Amino acid sequence: MRTTASSEPPPKAGPSIVRRLAVRLALCVALLLSAVSVSVYVGVGYLHEQAQTKLLAIKVHKLIETSSAMLRPGSQDFLKLLQVNAAKRHGSRLVLYHADGNVFYRDPPGEAHDLSAQIRSRSFSLQSADGQMVLDGRFDVDVAEDDSRQQALAQLLVLVTAIGALCSGLLAFLVVRHGIEPLRKLAAQTQQMSATHRLAHLRLSQRSLEFSPLVDQFNVLIDRLEASRIQLEAFNSDVAHELRTPLTALIGKTELALSRPRSMEEITQTLASNLEDLGRMSSMVNDMLFLAHADGGQHARMGEPQDLRQLMSELLEYHEPEASERGLQLRVDGDLTMSVDEPLLQRAVSNLLSNACRYAAPGSVVRVVLGTREMAGMQTHGVPSVAVINEGPEISANALRRLFDRFYRGDASRYRDGMHAGLGLAIVAAIARMHGGGVWATSDARQTEIGIALSP
């Protein structure tokens, strides 16, 4: 792996995920406990209020029952009963008034009836059985004790909420820290790769629903990077080899021409030969530049929908002389209308036709077939396709697998006799990718079919 030096300091580590999750969980638990505590506080207060109201209602009800039986004009029985039972009404205070406002009865002052500022009161009316005597009264109950319990409960709930939030935050810190331990191990593996400059698959001690997809995708990326690295190294090696041969020939012929005086005719022949080698080198460099752009993500420039049969017929006219030399017939089968990058598609099919004419059996028919084809990895069924079919020798399975590799030539002897650098089918595959499609190749003893699938 190639590394580059940089004077920039490494980026600072961000905040801890474990700490952030623990704090957030503690806040959530605090909010939840606060909601529960408020609910408990309000509920207990409501129960206290109901109990106090019920107590007042019971006491008033007893007074009403007693007054209806004992309250009579000029009788002191009811008043004496109230005075006798005053001690039993501890923590409360009773006051009764005549209709004119004068006090009929008031609980005597003392510890039993000294109430705090927190009281609950209820007003009522008493009436004698004959209806001649009516008293208005008020019953006060001291609720300070209930209020004190309510305040103690509030303090307890606040304390429980705080302790619960702190404990949940601590537990969350420990649980999350343990939970992301596989992530720490993965980070350690990536740091080791960075230190040794060697790519390797990440390994999980135990697969999980959260981490396994991430690790699998990372390993797929590693495989792609490793394949790209191997391909790049092979590409660089092939480029150096392919350029070294014509460069060596150019240097040799030039040195030979300069070794002794030459006639103008010999110099012209040498320059013509050198120009031919330079043309091959220029063509190779242009092809490699095109492949580099295609690998960089360049897309085809789609035009208006057009009749591909007409486009292929025009292309066959261009290859007619090449086919006639070997007694071949060229034919277009099928119809297809769609948007394509016309120059790129013509270049791809032209490469396929040149390849087919080079290997087709003399006197046979080379066909360009337009139609649809099922392609693995394509989202739609029956994608548009352009295939070139020729009759000729069968291509081995090993050669089929490498057919679209750069600088691959199944028959090296043909290269020595011509100008073929082994980039033609690689360019075909690149053009197919630029159209959002792919390539395929099949071969048997009867015929060979090589084609491209185009994204609809």
C-alpha positions in Angstrom: 0.0 0.0 0.0 1.3 3.5 -0.8 1.3 6.0 2.0 1.6 9.8 1.7 3.3 12.0 4.3 1.3 14.9 5.7 2.3 17.7 8.1 -1.3 18.2 9.3 -2.0 17.0 12.8 -4.4 14.1 13.2 -8.0 15.2 13.9 -9.0 15.3 17.6 -11.1 12.6 18.9 -14.8 13.5 19.3 -16.8 13.1 22.5 -17.2 9.7 23.9 -20.2 7.8 22.6 -20.4 5.8 25.8 -20.5 9.0 27.9 -23.1 10.6 25.7 -25.4 7.5 25.7 -25.0 7.2 29.5 -25.9 10.9 30.0 -28.9 10.7 27.6 -30.2 7.5 29.3 -29.7 9.1 32.7 -31.7 12.2 31.5 -34.4 9.9 30.1 -34.6 8.0 33.4 -34.7 11.2 35.3 -37.6 12.5 33.2 -39.4 9.2 33.6 -38.9 9.1 37.3 -39.8 12.8 37.6 -43.1 12.1 35.8 -43.8 9.1 38.0 -42.8 11.1 41.1 -45.1 14.0 40.1 -47.9 11.5 39.5 -47.3 9.9 42.9 -47.1 13.3 44.7 -50.3 14.5 43.1 -52.1 11.2 43.7 -51.1 11.1 47.4 -52.2 14.8 47.8 -55.5 13.9 46.2 -56.0 11.0 48.5 -55.2 13.2 51.5 -57.7 15.7 50.3 -60.3 13.0 49.9 -59.6 11.6 53.3 -59.9 15.1 54.9 -63.1 15.8 53.1 -64.6 12.5 54.1 -63.6 13.1 57.8 -65.3 16.4 57.8 -68.4 14.9 56.2 -68.6 12.2 58.8 -68.2 14.6 61.7 -70.8 17.0 60.3 -73.2 14.2 59.6 -73.0 13.0 63.2 -73.6 16.6 64.4 -76.7 16.8 62.2 -78.0 13.5 63.4 -77.4 14.5 67.1 -78.9 17.9 66.7 -82.1 16.6 65.1 -82.6 14.5 68.2 -81.3 16.7 71.0 -81.5 20.3 69.8 -84.6 22.0 71.3 -85.4 25.6 72.1 -84.6 26.3 75.8 -82.9 22.9 76.3 -79.2 22.6 77.3 -78.8 18.9 76.5 -77.2 19.4 73.1 -74.9 22.1 74.4 -73.7 19.9 77.3 -73.1 17.0 74.9 -70.9 19.3 72.8 -69.0 20.4 75.9 -68.5 16.8 77.1 -67.3 15.6 73.7 -65.0 18.6 73.1 -61.9 16.6 74.3 -62.7 13.9 71.7 -62.4 16.4 68.9 -58.6 16.6 69.2 -57.0 18.4 66.2 -60.3 20.1 65.2 -62.4 23.1 66.1 -66.2 23.5 66.2 -68.0 26.8 66.2 -71.9 27.2 66.2 -73.8 30.5 65.7 -77.3 31.5 66.3 -79.2 33.1 63.4 -78.5 36.5 64.9 -74.7 35.9 64.9 -74.2 35.2 68.5 -72.1 32.2 69.5 -74.0 29.2 70.6 -71.0 27.0 71.1 -67.2 27.3 70.6 -64.6 24.7 71.4 -62.6 25.9 74.4 -59.1 27.2 73.7 -56.4 24.7 74.6 -53.8 22.4 73.0 -56.5 20.1 71.7 -58.1 22.8 69.6 -55.1 25.0 68.8 -54.8 24.5 65.1 -52.0 25.4 62.7 -52.3 27.6 59.7 -53.0 24.5 57.5 -56.7 23.8 58.0 -59.6 22.4 56.0 -63.1 23.8 56.9 -66.7 22.9 56.2 -69.7 25.1 56.9 -73.1 23.6 57.7 -76.5 24.2 59.3 -78.2 22.5 62.3 -81.9 22.5 62.8 -84.1 21.2 65.6 -86.7 18.6 65.0 -89.5 21.1 65.2 -87.6 23.6 63.0 -87.9 26.4 65.5 -84.2 26.5 66.2 -81.5 26.9 63.5 -77.7 27.0 64.0 -75.0 27.8 61.5 -71.6 26.2 62.2 -68.1 25.6 60.9 -65.9 22.6 61.4 -62.1 23.1 61.1 -59.7 20.2 60.8 -55.9 20.6 61.2 -54.2 19.1 58.1 -50.6 20.2 59.0 -49.6 16.6 59.6 -50.8 15.6 56.2 -49.0 18.5 54.6 -45.9 17.5 56.5 -46.1 14.0 55.1 -46.7 15.4 51.7 -43.6 17.5 51.9 -41.6 14.5 53.2 -42.9 12.5 50.3 -41.8 15.2 47.9 -38.3 15.2 49.3 -38.2 11.4 49.1 -39.3 11.4 45.5 -36.7 14.0 44.5 -34.0 12.0 46.2 -35.2 8.7 44.6 -35.3 10.5 41.2 -31.8 11.8 41.6 -30.4 8.5 42.8 -32.3 6.6 40.1 -30.9 8.9 37.4 -27.3 8.6 38.7 -27.5 4.8 39.1 -29.1 4.4 35.6 -26.4 6.6 34.1 -23.7 4.5 35.8 -25.3 1.2 34.7 -25.8 2.6 31.2 -22.1 3.6 31.1 -21.1 0.1 32.1 -23.6 -1.7 29.8 -22.9 0.4 26.8 -19.2 0.2 27.3 -19.4 -3.6 27.4 -21.9 -3.6 24.5 -19.5 -1.7 22.2 -16.5 -3.8 23.1 -16.7 -5.5 19.6 -16.4 -2.0 18.1 -13.3 -1.4 20.1 -11.8 -4.6 18.8 -12.7 -3.6 15.3 -11.0 -0.3 15.8 -7.9 -2.1 17.1 -7.9 -4.3 14.0 -8.1 -1.2 11.7 -5.3 0.5 13.6 -3.2 -2.6 13.1 -3.9 -2.5 9.4 -2.9 1.1 9.4 0.3 0.4 11.2 1.3 -2.5 9.0 -0.1 -1.1 5.8 -1.8 -4.4 5.0 -5.4 -4.9 4.3 -7.3 -7.7 6.0 -10.8 -8.8 6.8 -12.3 -7.6 10.1 -13.3 -10.3 12.4 -16.1 -10.4 15.0 -15.8 -12.6 18.0 -19.6 -12.9 18.0 -21.8 -11.9 15.2 -24.6 -9.4 16.0 -27.5 -7.8 14.2 -25.9 -4.3 14.5 -22.2 -5.0 13.8 -22.4 -7.9 11.3 -23.7 -5.9 8.3 -21.1 -3.2 9.0 -18.3 -5.7 9.1 -19.6 -7.6 6.1 -19.7 -4.4 4.0 -16.3 -3.4 5.2 -14.9 -6.7 4.2 -16.5 -6.4 0.8 -14.9 -3.0 0.4 -11.5 -4.5 1.5 -12.0 -7.2 -1.2 -12.7 -4.5 -3.8 -9.7 -2.5 -2.7 -7.5 -5.5 -2.8 -8.8 -6.5 -6.2 -8.3 -2.9 -7.4 -4.8 -2.9 -6.0 -3.9 -6.2 -7.8 -5.5 -4.9 -11.0 -3.6 -1.6 -10.7 -0.3 -3.4 -10.2 -1.1 -5.7 -13.1 -2.2 -2.8 -15.2 1.0 -0.9 -14.4 3.1 -3.9 -15.2 1.3 -4.5 -18.5 1.6 -0.9 -19.5 5.3 -0.9 -18.8 5.7 -4.2 -20.7 3.5 -3.0 -23.7 5.3 0.3 -23.9 8.8 -1.1 -23.4 8.6 -3.3 -26.6 7.8 -0.4 -29.0 10.2 1.9 -27.2 13.0 -0.6 -27.4 12.3 -1.1 -31.1 12.3 2.7 -31.7 15.5 3.1 -29.8 17.1 0.2 -31.6 16.1 1.3 -35.1 17.1 4.9 -34.4 20.5 3.8 -33.1 21.0 1.6 -36.1 20.0 4.5 -38.4 22.6 6.7 -36.7 25.4 4.2 -36.6 26.5 5.0 -40.1 25.5 7.4 -42.9 22.2 6.5 -44.6 20.6 7.4 -47.8 17.5 9.5 -47.8 15.4 6.4 -48.8 16.7 4.4 -45.8 16.1 7.3 -43.4 12.6 7.7 -44.8 11.9 4.0 -44.3 13.2 4.2 -40.7 11.1 7.3 -39.9 8.0 5.6 -41.5 8.6 2.5 -39.3 9.1 4.7 -36.2 5.9 6.6 -37.0 4.0 3.3 -37.2 5.3 2.3 -33.8 4.5 5.8 -32.4 1.0 5.5 -33.8 0.5 2.2 -32.0 1.8 3.8 -28.8 -0.4 6.8 -29.2 -3.5 4.6 -29.7 -2.6 2.5 -26.6 -2.2 5.7 -24.5 -5.5 7.0 -25.7 -7.2 3.7 -24.9 -5.7 3.7 -21.5 -6.8 7.3 -20.9 -10.4 6.4 -22.0 -10.4 3.4 -19.6 -9.1 5.6 -16.8 -12.0 8.1 -17.4 -14.5 5.2 -17.4 -13.1 3.8 -14.1 -13.4 7.3 -12.7 -17.2 7.1 -13.0 -17.7 8.9 -16.3 -21.2 8.2 -17.7 -22.4 8.0 -21.3 -24.1 11.0 -22.8 -27.5 9.8 -23.8 -29.1 11.3 -26.9 -32.6 11.1 -28.3 -34.1 7.6 -28.8 -33.0 6.2 -32.2 -33.2 3.1 -34.4 -30.2 1.0 -33.5 -30.8 -1.3 -36.5 -30.1 1.7 -38.8 -27.0 2.6 -36.7 -25.7 -0.9 -36.9 -26.3 -1.1 -40.6 -24.1 2.0 -41.1 -21.4 0.4 -39.0 -21.5 -2.8 -41.1 -20.7 -0.7 -44.2 -17.6 0.6 -42.5 -16.4 -3.0 -41.7 -17.5 -4.4 -45.1 -13.9 -4.2 -46.7 -12.4 -6.0 -43.7 -15.0 -8.8 -43.9 -14.7 -9.1 -47.7 -11.0 -9.9 -47.4 -11.9 -13.1 -45.5 -15.1 -13.8 -47.5 -17.4 -13.0 -44.6 -20.9 -11.7 -44.7 -22.2 -9.1 -42.2 -25.9 -9.0 -41.1 -28.1 -7.3 -38.6 -30.9 -9.2 -36.9 -33.6 -7.8 -34.7 -34.8 -4.2 -34.0 -34.2 -2.0 -31.0 -35.0 1.7 -30.4 -33.6 3.5 -27.3 -31.4 6.3 -26.1 -27.6 5.6 -26.3 -24.3 7.5 -26.6 -24.0 6.9 -30.3 -20.2 7.4 -30.7 -19.5 5.1 -27.7 -21.9 2.4 -28.8 -20.4 2.5 -32.3 -16.9 2.1 -30.9 -18.0 -0.9 -28.7 -19.7 -2.7 -31.5 -16.9 -1.8 -33.9 -14.4 -3.5 -31.5 -16.7 -6.6 -31.3 -17.0 -6.7 -35.1 -13.2 -6.4 -35.6 -12.7 -9.2 -33.1 -15.4 -11.4 -34.8 -14.0 -10.8 -38.3 -10.5 -11.7 -37.1 -11.6 -15.1 -35.7 -14.6 -16.0 -37.8 -14.4 -19.0 -40.1 -13.9 -18.0 -43.7 -17.1 -17.8 -45.7 -19.3 -17.6 -42.6 -21.8 -15.0 -41.5 -21.1 -12.5 -38.7 -24.3 -11.3 -37.1 -25.2 -8.3 -35.0 -28.2 -9.2 -33.0 -30.4 -6.6 -31.4 -32.9 -7.7 -28.6 -33.2 -8.2 -24.9 -31.4 -10.5 -22.5 -31.7 -11.5 -18.8 -28.6 -10.2 -16.9 -27.7 -11.0 -13.3 -27.5 -8.0 -11.1 -29.9 -5.9 -13.3 -33.0 -4.7 -11.5 -35.2 -5.1 -14.6 -35.9 -8.2 -16.6 -35.2 -8.4 -20.3 -32.7 -5.5 -20.6 -31.8 -4.2 -24.1 -28.7 -5.9 -25.6 -26.4 -5.8 -28.6 -24.5 -9.0 -29.4 -22.1 -10.0 -32.1 -22.1 -13.7 -33.1 -19.5 -15.4 -35.3 -18.8 -19.0 -36.3 -15.3 -20.1 -35.4 -13.0 -21.9 -33.0 -14.3 -22.4 -29.4 -12.8 -20.1 -26.7 -11.7 -22.0 -23.7 -13.5 -21.5 -20.3 -10.3 -20.0 -18.8 -10.0 -17.5 -21.7 -13.7 -16.6 -21.4 -13.2 -15.6 -17.8 -10.4 -13.2 -18.7 -11.7 -12.1 -22.1 -12.5 -8.6 -20.9 -9.3 -8.1 -18.9 -6.9 -5.4 -20.0 -4.0 -6.5 -22.2 -5.4 -10.1 -22.3 -4.8 -11.8 -25.6 -6.0 -15.3 -26.1 -3.7 -15.8 -29.0 -0.4 -14.0 -28.5 0.9 -14.9 -31.9 -1.8 -12.8 -33.5 -0.5 -9.8 -31.6 3.0 -10.3 -32.8 1.7 -10.1 -36.4 -0.6 -7.1 -35.9 -1.5 -4.1 -33.9 -3.8 -5.5 -31.2 -2.8 -4.6 -27.7 -5.6 -6.5 -25.9 -7.6 -3.4 -24.9 -10.5 -3.7 -27.3 -12.8 -5.9 -25.2 -11.8 -4.0 -22.0 -13.1 -0.9 -23.8 -16.3 -2.7 -24.7 -16.8 -3.6 -21.0 -16.1 0.0 -20.0 -18.6 1.4 -22.5 -21.2 -1.1 -21.2 -20.6 0.1 -17.6 -20.9 3.8 -18.8 -24.4 2.9 -20.1 -25.3 1.3 -16.8 -25.1 -2.3 -18.2 -22.7 -5.2 -18.5 -21.1 -7.6 -20.8 -21.2 -11.4 -21.5 -19.4 -13.9 -23.6 -20.3 -17.5 -24.5 -18.6 -19.9 -26.8 -19.0 -23.5 -28.0 -17.8 -25.6 -31.0 -20.3 -24.0 -33.3 -20.2 -20.2 -32.5 -19.0 -17.5 -30.2 -21.3 -14.7 -28.9 -20.0 -11.6 -27.2 -22.4 -8.8 -26.3 -23.3 -5.8 -24.1 -26.4 -5.1 -22.1 -27.7 -1.6 -21.9 -29.6 0.0 -19.0 -33.2 0.7 -20.3 
